[in-house]
Amino acid sequence: MDDRLFRNAMGKFATGVTVITTKADDAVHGMTANAFMSVSLDPKLVIISIGHKARMLEKITTSKRFVVNILSNEQKDLSMHFAGQVKEDLAVDFETINDMPVIKDSLSNIVCDVKSSYVEGDHTLFIGEVTDIVLNEGEPLTYFEGKYGKVVSG
């Protein structure tokens, strides 16, 4: 099967946009990801998928913790920054929850301890046990067919 065909098919699934953050070697690290979902309510578990070429893989493997920051439609610049789509530096306003870096004003910050990990294909799947959550009001940043979008109400 052609890689482009597969990518195009996956692009038909509209998703929210997250930035995964962690702290390793006394530094904050982040990357944009839309491969995130909830897994279980009891216990509270989520899953993220990190490509083997991503620098974040080593950082999460080392720290054994991560945060899923669900972005609002006003945070497209942050998504582009952490996806490496812009070259100029962006001052990111991090806050800290339980010694973990979170992106201020995200719709939600979900702090997790790595419960387990699985190597599948060219990605590692991290199951995270949720330890802290912060919720904020706003509309989500969306991604569909390789383009950012907004939820239109009504």
Backbone bond lengths (Angstrom), bond angles and torsions (degrees), N, CA, C in turn:
res aa  C-N    CA-C-N  psi(-1)  N-CA   C-N-CA  omega(-1)  CA-C   N-CA-C  phi
1 M - - - 1.450 - - 1.534 108.17 -
2 D 1.280 115.94 139.64 1.455 122.91 -179.60 1.532 111.19 -69.82
3 D 1.356 117.14 134.19 1.468 122.00 179.57 1.526 111.54 -58.62
4 R 1.334 118.01 -41.17 1.467 121.90 -177.91 1.520 110.50 -64.09
5 L 1.338 117.36 -41.36 1.457 121.38 177.93 1.524 110.60 -59.78
6 F 1.337 116.20 -45.07 1.468 120.79 178.83 1.527 110.75 -61.95
7 R 1.341 116.59 -46.78 1.479 120.14 179.76 1.526 110.85 -61.66
8 N 1.302 118.03 -41.52 1.466 121.45 179.09 1.522 111.24 -63.52
9 A 1.325 116.62 -41.01 1.466 120.14 177.87 1.526 110.83 -63.47
10 M 1.337 117.38 -43.58 1.467 120.84 179.26 1.530 111.03 -65.81
11 G 1.327 117.20 -31.36 1.461 122.01 178.56 1.513 113.41 -67.28
12 K 1.332 117.76 -15.29 1.465 121.54 177.54 1.524 112.27 -75.49
13 F 1.334 116.57 -10.19 1.462 120.53 178.30 1.522 108.25 -93.05
14 A 1.320 116.88 108.96 1.464 121.35 178.98 1.528 108.98 -69.87
15 T 1.325 115.85 133.64 1.465 120.23 -179.28 1.519 110.36 -131.07
16 G 1.308 114.67 165.61 1.446 120.84 165.53 1.517 107.50 -80.31
17 V 1.316 116.16 174.34 1.459 121.37 -178.81 1.523 108.32 -120.39
18 T 1.331 115.88 133.78 1.457 120.86 177.58 1.521 109.63 -124.85
19 V 1.314 114.85 157.98 1.457 121.56 164.96 1.513 105.99 -117.68
20 I 1.331 115.63 123.66 1.460 121.88 177.08 1.524 107.07 -89.03
21 T 1.322 117.07 128.37 1.467 120.99 178.15 1.521 109.72 -123.24
22 T 1.324 113.97 154.97 1.459 120.82 173.96 1.521 107.79 -154.27
23 K 1.303 115.12 170.34 1.462 121.79 176.24 1.518 107.26 -125.22
24 A 1.334 115.45 120.64 1.465 120.81 178.86 1.515 108.22 -143.86
25 D 1.309 117.19 141.40 1.464 122.28 -179.44 1.532 111.10 56.46
26 D 1.341 116.09 38.05 1.466 123.30 179.72 1.522 113.65 59.28
27 A 1.336 117.41 24.93 1.459 121.73 177.10 1.529 109.18 -131.47
28 V 1.333 115.29 151.54 1.455 121.99 177.50 1.527 108.69 -90.23
29 H 1.329 116.24 136.41 1.459 122.30 179.41 1.521 108.22 -129.89
30 G 1.338 116.91 146.86 1.454 120.39 179.60 1.511 111.92 -149.76
31 M 1.322 115.48 154.93 1.461 121.62 174.59 1.522 109.69 -152.00
32 T 1.317 115.91 144.81 1.457 121.59 176.63 1.523 109.24 -76.48
33 A 1.324 115.99 139.16 1.473 120.67 178.95 1.519 109.78 -152.14
34 N 1.315 115.90 144.57 1.459 118.81 170.28 1.524 110.83 -117.57
35 A 1.339 116.83 3.29 1.464 121.40 177.20 1.530 108.52 -90.06
36 F 1.332 114.68 82.75 1.458 122.93 -176.31 1.518 107.83 -148.88
37 M 1.326 116.79 141.26 1.465 120.25 173.09 1.521 110.60 -160.46
38 S 1.328 115.10 160.40 1.457 120.11 173.51 1.521 108.14 -78.83
39 V 1.345 115.59 150.69 1.456 121.08 -177.34 1.519 111.48 -118.99
40 S 1.337 116.50 -43.48 1.465 119.70 -171.45 1.525 109.83 -151.18
41 L 1.332 115.10 145.88 1.457 120.93 175.27 1.528 111.31 -90.05
42 D 1.336 116.63 -32.48 1.465 120.37 -178.50 1.527 109.60 -138.14
43 P 1.331 118.25 97.22 1.465 127.08 2.66 1.532 110.70 -77.84
44 K 1.310 116.07 166.13 1.460 121.97 -179.41 1.527 109.49 -75.96
45 L 1.351 115.42 109.13 1.460 121.81 -175.94 1.524 110.36 -129.34
46 V 1.335 115.36 145.06 1.457 122.85 172.42 1.523 108.26 -129.94
47 I 1.331 115.77 167.01 1.456 120.31 177.93 1.527 109.43 -132.30
48 I 1.332 115.32 140.81 1.460 121.90 171.69 1.524 107.70 -127.15
49 S 1.313 115.91 155.39 1.458 121.63 -179.19 1.525 108.10 -123.28
50 I 1.330 116.16 122.97 1.462 121.70 -176.65 1.529 109.16 -120.36
51 G 1.318 116.38 126.46 1.454 122.14 179.80 1.515 112.11 -66.40
52 H 1.316 116.37 148.00 1.461 120.93 -177.37 1.524 113.09 -68.26
53 K 1.321 118.58 -18.18 1.462 121.07 177.07 1.524 112.29 -87.48
54 A 1.325 117.61 -10.16 1.472 121.88 -177.47 1.526 110.60 -77.08
55 R 1.318 116.27 135.11 1.472 121.27 176.44 1.525 111.42 -61.98
56 M 1.336 116.50 -26.23 1.461 121.10 -178.26 1.527 112.17 -63.23
57 L 1.316 117.87 -26.27 1.465 121.05 -178.83 1.524 111.27 -56.52
58 E 1.319 116.79 -49.62 1.468 120.78 179.24 1.525 111.26 -65.49
59 K 1.335 116.48 -37.38 1.473 120.04 -177.42 1.524 111.12 -64.70
60 I 1.333 117.60 -43.87 1.467 119.92 179.62 1.522 110.42 -72.00
61 T 1.314 116.94 -37.47 1.467 120.40 177.39 1.528 110.26 -59.81
62 T 1.331 116.53 -38.14 1.463 121.71 179.43 1.529 112.25 -74.03
63 S 1.349 116.57 -48.87 1.470 120.70 -174.05 1.521 112.99 -76.61
64 K 1.341 116.65 -29.10 1.461 122.54 -177.11 1.531 112.48 62.42
65 R 1.343 115.83 22.84 1.465 122.03 178.99 1.525 108.13 -146.87
66 F 1.321 116.63 153.56 1.458 120.69 173.98 1.521 109.61 -156.88
67 V 1.331 114.76 163.76 1.461 122.00 176.38 1.524 107.78 -125.13
68 V 1.323 116.38 134.17 1.450 121.91 170.69 1.525 106.48 -98.80
69 N 1.333 116.18 115.22 1.465 122.32 178.01 1.526 106.98 -103.85
70 I 1.332 117.22 109.31 1.467 121.38 -179.64 1.524 107.45 -84.28
71 L 1.337 115.95 118.14 1.462 120.94 -171.21 1.524 113.22 -82.06
72 S 1.338 114.05 147.42 1.466 121.02 173.85 1.525 108.42 -88.25
73 N 1.337 115.64 166.70 1.464 119.27 -179.28 1.521 112.71 -67.30
74 E 1.315 117.61 -5.65 1.464 121.52 176.65 1.536 111.79 -95.35
75 Q 1.325 117.82 5.00 1.460 121.68 -175.19 1.530 113.50 -116.65
76 K 1.316 117.13 26.09 1.464 121.51 178.59 1.527 111.16 -57.41
77 D 1.346 116.68 -38.92 1.471 120.45 179.88 1.524 111.19 -60.18
78 L 1.330 117.80 -36.48 1.470 121.00 177.75 1.524 110.82 -68.08
79 S 1.316 116.77 -41.62 1.463 119.85 177.51 1.517 110.24 -60.15
80 M 1.317 117.23 -46.71 1.463 121.41 -179.11 1.528 110.99 -63.89
81 H 1.333 116.53 -39.40 1.469 121.38 178.88 1.528 110.82 -61.05
82 F 1.337 116.72 -50.44 1.467 119.89 -176.40 1.523 112.84 -76.90
83 A 1.335 117.35 -10.50 1.462 121.38 173.94 1.524 110.96 -92.39
84 G 1.338 116.85 -1.56 1.456 120.78 -179.66 1.522 112.82 72.22
85 Q 1.333 117.26 23.83 1.463 121.49 -178.20 1.521 113.26 -88.13
86 V 1.330 117.04 -10.46 1.466 121.03 177.27 1.514 108.29 -126.89
87 K 1.305 116.17 144.83 1.467 120.47 -175.00 1.527 113.42 -92.41
88 E 1.346 116.73 -30.47 1.468 117.92 -178.07 1.527 110.38 -73.86
89 D 1.320 114.81 149.80 1.458 120.21 179.43 1.517 110.31 -69.72
90 L 1.302 115.48 146.64 1.452 122.74 178.50 1.516 107.40 -125.17
91 A 1.320 116.18 129.29 1.463 120.13 177.00 1.529 107.87 -76.69
92 V 1.322 116.27 113.40 1.455 121.40 -178.27 1.521 108.93 -97.86
93 D 1.313 115.46 129.21 1.457 122.17 -177.56 1.528 109.34 -91.34
94 F 1.338 116.27 90.06 1.465 120.85 178.70 1.518 110.38 -87.12
95 E 1.302 115.37 145.08 1.455 122.32 166.41 1.522 106.33 -115.19
96 T 1.310 117.69 177.04 1.456 121.04 -178.33 1.524 109.66 -127.05
97 I 1.324 115.37 133.39 1.458 122.15 172.02 1.524 106.42 -127.77
98 N 1.318 115.91 120.06 1.463 120.47 178.31 1.534 110.66 52.19
99 D 1.327 115.65 44.07 1.469 124.27 178.12 1.523 113.65 65.12
100 M 1.328 117.05 21.88 1.462 121.26 177.62 1.528 109.57 -119.09
101 P 1.346 117.13 141.28 1.461 120.82 -178.66 1.527 111.22 -77.41
102 V 1.327 115.80 128.64 1.457 121.64 176.48 1.521 108.93 -124.19
103 I 1.320 116.30 150.93 1.460 121.30 179.34 1.519 108.94 -87.30
104 K 1.311 114.67 119.37 1.458 122.71 -178.40 1.534 110.36 -59.37
105 D 1.318 115.45 141.12 1.465 124.25 175.70 1.531 114.52 69.94
106 S 1.331 118.16 12.79 1.465 119.61 171.41 1.522 108.62 -67.05
107 L 1.322 117.20 159.25 1.466 119.89 177.40 1.519 110.84 -63.09
108 S 1.338 115.61 -35.03 1.454 120.69 177.64 1.520 109.65 -155.15
109 N 1.308 115.62 144.78 1.467 123.03 171.92 1.528 105.47 -119.07
110 I 1.329 115.99 121.78 1.457 121.34 -176.79 1.525 107.60 -118.53
111 V 1.317 116.27 106.24 1.463 122.91 -176.70 1.522 108.61 -89.09
112 C 1.343 115.64 131.97 1.467 120.20 -174.52 1.520 112.26 -135.80
113 D 1.319 115.09 148.27 1.459 123.26 165.53 1.520 106.72 -99.22
114 V 1.329 117.60 138.17 1.465 120.52 177.63 1.525 108.28 -67.81
115 K 1.318 115.97 120.82 1.460 121.91 177.87 1.522 110.14 -91.58
116 S 1.334 116.16 -38.96 1.462 121.16 178.16 1.519 109.20 -161.67
117 S 1.321 115.33 165.38 1.465 120.12 176.95 1.524 108.85 -142.80
118 Y 1.324 114.71 151.12 1.455 121.80 -177.13 1.520 109.00 -138.44
119 V 1.313 116.59 128.53 1.454 121.22 174.83 1.525 107.22 -86.66
120 E 1.328 115.58 121.56 1.464 121.65 178.61 1.518 107.90 -137.00
121 G 1.326 116.92 117.79 1.459 120.78 -179.21 1.520 110.41 59.96
122 D 1.328 116.41 -131.14 1.462 120.95 -178.50 1.528 112.69 -98.11
123 H 1.340 117.06 20.77 1.465 122.47 179.35 1.527 110.51 -132.89
124 T 1.329 115.24 159.43 1.457 121.90 168.60 1.521 107.31 -113.04
125 L 1.319 115.72 130.72 1.455 122.11 177.12 1.522 108.11 -96.04
126 F 1.331 115.92 125.07 1.462 121.10 177.41 1.518 108.59 -107.80
127 I 1.326 115.77 122.20 1.466 121.13 171.85 1.524 106.02 -90.20
128 G 1.316 116.15 122.67 1.462 120.69 -179.40 1.509 111.84 -111.34
129 E 1.328 115.74 133.26 1.469 120.56 173.31 1.517 108.03 -89.98
130 V 1.313 116.42 122.52 1.462 122.48 -173.83 1.525 109.51 -72.56
131 T 1.345 115.09 128.10 1.467 120.82 179.40 1.524 112.85 -112.74
132 D 1.330 117.43 -26.14 1.470 122.16 179.85 1.517 109.25 -150.22
133 I 1.333 115.42 148.95 1.467 121.61 176.57 1.518 109.22 -139.96
134 V 1.341 115.64 138.69 1.470 122.61 170.76 1.520 106.84 -124.75
135 L 1.343 117.01 134.59 1.456 122.48 178.27 1.515 110.54 -117.19
136 N 1.340 116.38 142.55 1.459 122.79 175.05 1.522 108.63 -134.67
137 E 1.312 116.62 159.52 1.463 122.07 177.89 1.523 110.00 -82.81
138 G 1.330 115.75 157.13 1.453 121.16 176.47 1.505 111.25 145.68
139 E 1.321 116.17 -179.28 1.460 123.58 178.65 1.528 108.77 -106.58
140 P 1.331 118.09 146.73 1.464 120.69 -176.11 1.527 113.61 -78.83
141 L 1.324 115.14 150.40 1.460 122.40 167.04 1.524 106.08 -82.81
142 T 1.327 116.93 132.10 1.459 120.55 -178.30 1.527 110.83 -117.16
143 Y 1.333 114.62 165.62 1.465 121.50 179.47 1.521 107.88 -140.90
144 F 1.350 116.43 126.87 1.456 122.07 -178.13 1.521 109.19 -150.93
145 E 1.328 116.13 128.63 1.464 122.48 179.71 1.528 112.80 51.93
146 G 1.353 115.07 40.46 1.456 119.86 176.23 1.511 115.02 77.23
147 K 1.337 117.36 13.44 1.459 120.38 -178.79 1.525 110.50 -131.31
148 Y 1.334 114.98 145.07 1.454 120.54 174.75 1.519 109.50 -75.39
149 G 1.330 115.09 152.52 1.451 120.10 177.98 1.507 110.91 -152.27
150 K 1.320 114.84 -178.10 1.449 122.37 178.37 1.518 108.61 -130.86
151 V 1.312 115.97 152.35 1.448 121.01 174.42 1.523 107.35 -77.05
152 V 1.326 115.77 130.35 1.461 120.56 177.55 1.509 107.70 -101.79
153 S 1.324 116.36 117.56 1.457 121.44 -178.41 1.533 110.23 -83.76
154 G 1.343 114.71 148.92 1.456 121.04 172.64 1.453 112.67 78.07
